């Protein structure tokens, strides 16, 4: 499970051979959620303030997320994505 970005205590992962729809996993402390590329939670729980940060990041980095999704689907290592600053 390669971490592709981390910021403000949040880790973002894109996992190999995942199912559709395209998504990424975010962890923060004991919280874990799956987010779609629009920044919406599709599974799990996340603190609201941190979820908004993830949503802003996803909006800014959507193209990078799509590239990494394609890499991971093809069993290739996803690339690092610029964190939220």
Buried (B, 14 or more C-beta within 10 A) or exposed (E): EBBBBBBEEBBBBBBBEBEEEBBBBBBBEEBBBBBBBEBBBEEEEBEEEBBEBBBEBBEBBEEBBEBBBEBBBEEEEBEEBEBBE
